[in-house]
């Protein structure tokens, strides 16, 4: 646990942005778990499951199936801290208490667990290595999940002719390492976060050399694209683990330095900045404690709150938005802006925007509901400013 006192100078860049733009104090990680599942929800609005690599659900190695029942003689250890759960099976360890809880809620919150599907819970590497080769050894022991056919926002953007890219820090070096490089300069490739790239799990993108080349980039390519006027309509930017603020490998001031470089690069192109909405967030909060309201949506989450900032000419003013959102709200924003349909019948982008309780703006009265982030902006004010 850590505490940052922004009034006393901690996290000065985040403080400055919060004072100048719009902050959400009711944004959540979409699942109770680590980084990997949060990024998968960011890209799919859903979880992925163990399969034969062709979209057919199968059973993972027994050694990787979770048993969260307490280990005898302990009070804080699982019997088996596994990676997958068949949450449609009422007899599976740990499942029934969650389903009973969902059933007890005063609104309809289904588990959203298809029969016979073993969904990913813990951080698990994608079945594709950074160079696009399938990680057969990892799949055999269950530490990597087979290539997924779950539909992603990248698929939807492709189908509708909207340009997009995922920019991952140290991706190029990670590709070189996967190709067998022994160059010391490529050692930084170990800091590439493969579990943070939702597209790395998807056969339709990572399994296609053409799609991979077009849409999976290094973060250095992001800066080049801004400077050359070739930035796609939708961009996901993830720093490498040395500068992403993760306490195990980085520091918050390094993340702020990387963020400042992103902001300064956008500032260098006033025309681009004028039509860009930059969402800044963290994948997850690092724990299960939170004094705020957490809305149960399904078997997987929601989880605790994480910071979310919206930086745009239309989000100026130092506002605080209270409507309930999670990372899937970013998908809903993209879909509303480009007139796209929800990704699948299961994905959370089907949920309505929240109607806040009159006496408590943090709690939707139409649960389950998550916002599309449009209330973080004042587009009418921007048009009036243009008229003047």
C-alpha positions as CSV (number, residue, x, y, z in Angstrom):
1,X,0.0,0.0,0.0
2,X,1.1,3.6,-0.7
3,X,-0.3,7.0,-0.1
4,X,0.4,10.0,-2.2
5,X,-0.4,13.5,-0.8
6,X,-0.9,15.5,-4.0
7,X,-1.5,18.7,-2.0
8,X,2.0,18.5,-0.6
9,X,3.8,18.0,-3.9
10,X,3.5,14.2,-4.6
11,X,2.6,13.4,-8.2
12,X,2.9,17.0,-9.4
13,X,2.0,16.3,-13.0
14,X,-1.1,14.4,-12.1
15,X,-2.1,17.2,-9.7
16,X,-1.6,19.8,-12.5
17,X,-3.7,17.8,-15.0
18,X,-6.4,17.2,-12.4
19,X,-6.6,20.9,-11.7
20,X,-6.7,21.9,-15.4
21,X,-8.8,19.1,-16.9
22,X,-11.4,16.5,-15.8
23,X,-10.9,13.8,-13.2
24,X,-13.1,10.8,-12.5
25,X,-13.4,9.8,-8.9
26,X,-15.6,6.8,-9.7
27,X,-13.6,4.9,-12.3
28,X,-12.8,1.2,-11.6
29,X,-10.7,-1.6,-12.7
30,X,-13.1,-4.0,-14.5
31,X,-12.0,-7.2,-12.7
32,X,-10.9,-8.5,-9.3
33,X,-7.4,-9.5,-10.3
34,X,-4.0,-8.5,-11.7
35,X,-2.9,-6.5,-14.7
36,X,-3.6,-9.1,-17.4
37,X,-7.3,-9.4,-17.0
38,X,-7.8,-5.7,-16.8
39,X,-6.1,-5.2,-20.2
40,X,-8.2,-8.0,-21.7
41,X,-11.4,-6.2,-20.6
42,X,-10.0,-3.0,-22.0
43,X,-9.7,-4.6,-25.4
44,X,-12.7,-7.0,-25.4
45,X,-15.2,-5.8,-22.7
46,X,-15.0,-9.5,-21.6
47,X,-12.7,-12.2,-20.4
48,X,-11.0,-14.8,-22.5
49,X,-11.0,-18.5,-21.9
50,X,-8.9,-21.7,-22.4
51,X,-9.5,-23.2,-25.9
52,X,-8.1,-25.4,-28.6
53,X,-6.8,-22.2,-30.3
54,X,-9.7,-22.3,-32.7
55,X,-12.3,-20.8,-30.4
56,X,-13.6,-24.2,-29.0
57,X,-13.5,-24.3,-25.2
58,X,-11.4,-27.1,-23.7
59,X,-9.9,-28.0,-20.3
60,X,-6.6,-26.4,-19.2
61,X,-3.9,-28.4,-17.3
62,X,-5.3,-29.4,-13.9
63,X,-2.3,-27.8,-12.2
64,X,-3.6,-24.4,-13.4
65,X,-7.2,-24.6,-12.4
66,X,-7.9,-22.3,-9.4
67,X,-9.0,-23.6,-6.0
68,X,-9.4,-20.5,-3.8
69,X,-10.5,-22.4,-0.8
70,X,-8.2,-21.8,2.2
71,X,-5.1,-24.0,2.3
72,X,-5.5,-26.1,5.5
73,X,-3.6,-24.6,8.4
74,X,-3.6,-21.1,6.8
75,X,-6.0,-18.2,6.7
76,X,-4.5,-16.2,3.8
77,X,-3.4,-18.8,1.2
78,X,-5.3,-20.5,-1.5
79,X,-5.3,-24.3,-1.9
80,X,-4.2,-23.7,-5.5
81,X,-3.7,-20.1,-6.8
82,X,-4.5,-21.1,-10.3
83,X,-5.0,-19.2,-13.5
84,X,-8.4,-20.5,-14.7
85,X,-11.9,-21.2,-13.4
86,X,-15.0,-22.9,-14.9
87,X,-17.3,-20.4,-13.2
88,X,-20.4,-22.1,-14.8
89,X,-19.8,-25.1,-12.6
90,X,-21.5,-24.7,-9.2
91,X,-19.3,-27.4,-7.7
92,X,-16.1,-25.8,-8.7
93,X,-14.1,-24.4,-5.8
94,X,-14.9,-20.8,-5.0
95,X,-17.8,-20.4,-7.5
96,X,-21.0,-21.0,-5.6
97,X,-20.4,-18.2,-3.0
98,X,-19.9,-15.6,-5.7
99,X,-23.0,-16.8,-7.7
100,X,-25.1,-16.7,-4.5
101,X,-23.9,-13.2,-3.8
102,X,-24.8,-12.1,-7.4
103,X,-28.2,-13.7,-7.0
104,X,-28.8,-11.8,-3.7
105,X,-28.4,-8.4,-5.3
106,X,-31.5,-6.2,-5.9
107,X,-30.8,-6.1,-9.6
108,X,-30.0,-8.6,-12.3
109,X,-26.3,-9.3,-12.3
110,X,-25.5,-12.6,-14.1
111,X,-22.3,-14.5,-13.7
112,X,-21.7,-14.3,-17.5
113,X,-19.9,-17.6,-17.5
114,X,-20.7,-19.8,-20.5
115,X,-21.0,-23.5,-19.8
116,X,-17.8,-25.5,-19.9
117,X,-15.5,-22.4,-20.3
118,X,-12.4,-22.0,-18.2
119,X,-11.9,-18.2,-17.9
120,X,-8.6,-16.6,-17.3
121,X,-8.2,-15.1,-13.8
122,X,-4.5,-14.5,-13.0
123,X,-1.8,-13.0,-15.0
124,X,-1.1,-15.3,-17.9
125,X,1.1,-14.7,-20.9
126,X,-0.6,-14.7,-24.4
127,X,-0.3,-17.7,-26.6
128,X,1.7,-15.6,-29.1
129,X,5.2,-14.5,-28.5
130,X,6.0,-10.9,-29.5
131,X,7.2,-12.1,-32.9
132,X,3.9,-13.8,-33.6
133,X,5.1,-17.4,-33.0
134,X,2.9,-19.6,-30.9
135,X,4.3,-20.3,-27.4
136,X,3.8,-24.1,-27.5
137,X,5.8,-24.7,-24.3
138,X,3.9,-22.2,-22.3
139,X,0.5,-23.5,-23.6
140,X,1.5,-27.0,-22.7
141,X,2.0,-26.2,-19.0
142,X,-0.8,-23.6,-18.9
143,X,1.4,-20.6,-18.2
144,X,0.4,-19.2,-21.6
145,X,-3.2,-19.2,-22.8
146,X,-4.0,-20.5,-26.3
147,X,-4.7,-17.9,-29.0
148,X,-8.1,-16.4,-28.5
149,X,-10.9,-15.8,-30.9
150,X,-12.8,-13.4,-28.5
151,X,-13.6,-10.3,-30.6
152,X,-11.6,-7.2,-29.7
153,X,-12.1,-3.5,-30.4
154,X,-9.3,-3.8,-32.9
155,X,-11.5,-6.2,-35.0
156,X,-14.4,-3.7,-34.8
157,X,-12.2,-0.8,-35.9
158,X,-10.8,-2.8,-38.8
159,X,-14.3,-3.8,-40.0
160,X,-15.4,-0.1,-39.9
161,X,-12.3,1.3,-41.6
162,X,-11.1,3.2,-38.5
163,X,-7.3,3.3,-38.1
164,X,-5.8,2.2,-34.8
165,X,-2.6,0.9,-33.2
166,X,-1.3,-0.4,-29.9
167,X,2.0,1.2,-28.9
168,X,3.9,-0.9,-26.3
169,X,7.2,0.2,-24.7
170,X,10.2,-2.0,-25.7
171,X,8.1,-4.0,-28.1
172,X,10.7,-4.0,-30.9
173,X,13.4,-5.2,-28.5
174,X,11.0,-7.9,-27.3
175,X,10.5,-9.1,-30.9
176,X,14.3,-9.3,-31.4
177,X,14.6,-11.3,-28.2
178,X,11.9,-13.7,-29.4
179,X,13.9,-14.1,-32.6
180,X,16.9,-15.1,-30.6
181,X,18.9,-11.9,-30.4
182,X,21.8,-11.8,-28.0
183,X,22.5,-8.1,-28.6
184,X,22.8,-6.4,-25.2
185,X,20.7,-3.5,-26.4
186,X,17.8,-5.8,-26.8
187,X,17.8,-6.7,-23.1
188,X,15.2,-3.9,-22.5
189,X,12.8,-6.1,-24.4
190,X,12.3,-8.0,-21.1
191,X,10.5,-4.8,-19.9
192,X,7.8,-5.1,-22.6
193,X,4.5,-6.1,-20.9
194,X,3.0,-8.8,-23.0
195,X,0.1,-9.3,-20.7
196,X,-0.8,-5.6,-21.1
197,X,-1.4,-5.9,-24.8
198,X,-5.0,-7.2,-25.4
199,X,-4.2,-7.7,-29.1
200,X,-1.3,-10.1,-28.2
201,X,-4.0,-12.7,-27.2
202,X,-6.0,-12.4,-30.4
203,X,-5.6,-14.7,-33.4
204,X,-7.1,-12.2,-35.7
205,X,-4.4,-9.6,-35.0
206,X,-1.3,-11.2,-33.5
207,X,-1.7,-14.4,-35.7
208,X,-1.7,-12.3,-38.9
209,X,1.7,-10.9,-40.0
210,X,-0.1,-8.1,-41.9
211,X,-2.3,-7.2,-39.0
212,X,0.6,-7.4,-36.5
213,X,2.8,-5.2,-38.6
214,X,0.1,-2.6,-39.1
215,X,-1.3,-2.4,-35.6
216,X,1.3,-3.6,-33.0
217,X,4.0,-1.0,-32.6
218,X,6.7,0.2,-30.3
219,X,6.1,3.3,-28.2
220,X,8.8,5.0,-30.2
221,X,6.5,4.6,-33.2
222,X,3.9,6.6,-31.4
223,X,6.2,9.7,-31.1
224,X,7.2,9.3,-34.8
225,X,3.5,9.0,-35.8
226,X,2.6,12.3,-34.0
227,X,5.6,14.1,-35.5
228,X,4.9,12.9,-39.0
229,X,1.1,13.4,-38.9
230,X,0.3,9.7,-39.2
231,X,-1.2,9.0,-35.8
232,X,-4.2,6.7,-36.2
233,X,-7.6,7.6,-35.0
234,X,-7.4,5.3,-32.0
235,X,-4.2,4.7,-30.1
236,X,-3.4,2.7,-27.0
237,X,-0.1,3.7,-25.4
238,X,1.6,1.5,-22.7
239,X,5.0,2.4,-21.4
240,X,7.5,-0.4,-20.7
241,X,7.8,-1.7,-17.1
242,X,10.8,0.5,-16.3
243,X,8.8,3.7,-16.7
244,X,5.2,2.7,-16.2
245,X,5.1,3.5,-12.5
246,X,4.7,-0.1,-11.4
247,X,6.2,-0.2,-7.8
248,X,7.9,-3.5,-8.5
249,X,9.9,-2.2,-11.4
250,X,9.5,1.6,-11.7
251,X,8.6,4.8,-9.8
252,X,5.7,7.2,-10.2
253,X,8.0,10.1,-11.2
254,X,9.3,8.0,-14.1
255,X,5.8,7.4,-15.3
256,X,5.1,11.1,-15.0
257,X,8.2,11.8,-17.1
258,X,7.0,9.5,-19.8
259,X,3.5,11.0,-19.6
260,X,5.0,14.5,-19.9
261,X,6.9,13.4,-23.1
262,X,3.5,12.2,-24.5
263,X,1.9,15.5,-23.7
264,X,4.8,17.6,-25.0
265,X,4.8,15.6,-28.2
266,X,1.0,16.3,-28.7
267,X,1.6,20.0,-27.8
268,X,4.0,20.2,-30.8
269,X,1.1,19.7,-33.1
270,X,-1.7,22.1,-32.1
271,X,-4.1,20.9,-34.8
272,X,-3.8,17.3,-33.6
273,X,-4.1,18.3,-30.0
274,X,-7.2,20.3,-30.7
275,X,-9.1,17.1,-31.8
276,X,-7.5,14.6,-29.4
277,X,-9.0,13.1,-26.2
278,X,-6.3,11.6,-24.1
279,X,-7.4,9.2,-21.3
280,X,-4.8,8.6,-18.6
281,X,-5.3,5.7,-16.2
282,X,-3.8,2.8,-14.4
283,X,-4.6,-0.8,-15.2
284,X,-5.4,-1.7,-11.6
285,X,-5.1,-0.5,-8.0
286,X,-2.8,-3.2,-6.6
287,X,-5.2,-4.4,-3.9
288,X,-8.8,-5.1,-3.0
289,X,-9.3,-2.2,-0.5
290,X,-11.5,0.7,-1.5
291,X,-13.7,3.1,0.6
292,X,-15.9,3.8,-2.5
293,X,-18.8,2.1,-4.0
294,X,-17.9,-1.0,-6.2
295,X,-20.7,-2.2,-8.5
296,X,-20.9,-6.0,-8.9
297,X,-21.4,-6.7,-12.6
298,X,-20.6,-10.4,-13.1
299,X,-18.4,-13.1,-11.8
300,X,-15.2,-11.2,-12.6
301,X,-15.9,-7.7,-11.2
302,X,-15.9,-4.8,-11.0
303,X,-12.9,-4.0,-8.9
304,X,-11.5,-1.1,-6.8
305,X,-11.2,2.4,-8.2
306,X,-8.3,3.6,-10.3
307,X,-7.5,7.2,-11.4
308,X,-8.8,8.4,-14.7
309,X,-8.0,11.8,-16.3
310,X,-9.5,13.1,-19.6
311,X,-7.2,15.7,-21.2
312,X,-8.8,17.6,-24.1
313,X,-9.7,21.1,-25.1
314,X,-13.2,20.0,-24.3
315,X,-12.4,18.8,-20.8
316,X,-10.8,21.9,-19.4
317,X,-11.8,23.4,-16.1
318,X,-10.7,21.2,-13.3
319,X,-13.9,19.3,-13.1
320,X,-14.6,16.0,-11.2
321,X,-17.0,13.5,-12.8
322,X,-18.8,11.1,-10.4
323,X,-20.6,8.8,-12.9
324,X,-19.8,5.1,-12.5
325,X,-17.3,3.8,-15.1
326,X,-14.6,1.1,-15.6
327,X,-12.1,0.4,-18.4
328,X,-14.8,-0.9,-20.7
329,X,-16.2,2.6,-20.6
330,X,-13.2,3.5,-22.9
331,X,-14.6,1.0,-25.4
332,X,-18.0,2.6,-25.1
333,X,-16.4,6.0,-25.8
334,X,-14.7,4.7,-28.9
335,X,-17.9,2.9,-30.1
336,X,-20.1,6.0,-29.5
337,X,-17.6,8.3,-31.2
338,X,-17.3,6.1,-34.3
339,X,-20.8,4.7,-34.3
340,X,-19.8,1.1,-33.6
341,X,-22.0,-1.6,-32.2
342,X,-21.1,-3.5,-29.0
343,X,-18.5,-6.1,-29.6
344,X,-20.4,-9.2,-28.7
345,X,-23.6,-10.4,-27.0
346,X,-21.6,-10.9,-23.8
347,X,-19.4,-7.8,-23.7
348,X,-20.0,-5.2,-21.1
349,X,-20.3,-2.4,-23.7
350,X,-23.9,-3.6,-23.9
351,X,-24.6,-2.1,-20.5
352,X,-26.5,1.2,-20.4
353,X,-25.0,4.5,-19.2
354,X,-25.7,5.0,-15.5
355,X,-28.5,7.1,-14.1
356,X,-27.1,8.5,-10.8
357,X,-29.1,8.3,-7.6
358,X,-30.4,11.8,-6.8
359,X,-28.8,11.6,-3.3
360,X,-25.7,9.7,-4.3
361,X,-24.2,10.4,-7.8
362,X,-21.7,7.5,-7.4
363,X,-24.4,4.7,-7.4
364,X,-26.4,4.0,-10.6
365,X,-30.1,3.5,-10.0
366,X,-30.3,1.4,-13.2
367,X,-27.7,-1.2,-12.1
368,X,-25.8,-2.8,-13.8
369,X,-24.6,0.2,-15.7
370,X,-21.3,1.8,-16.8
371,X,-20.8,5.2,-18.5
372,X,-19.3,6.0,-21.9
373,X,-17.2,8.9,-20.5
374,X,-18.9,11.6,-22.6
375,X,-19.9,13.4,-19.5
376,X,-16.2,14.2,-18.9
377,X,-16.4,16.6,-21.8
378,X,-18.3,19.8,-22.8
379,X,-18.4,19.7,-26.5
380,X,-21.0,22.4,-26.7
381,X,-18.6,24.8,-24.9
382,X,-15.9,24.0,-27.5
383,X,-18.2,24.9,-30.4
384,X,-19.1,28.2,-28.7
385,X,-15.4,29.0,-28.2
386,X,-14.9,28.3,-32.0
387,X,-17.7,30.7,-32.9
388,X,-16.1,33.4,-30.9
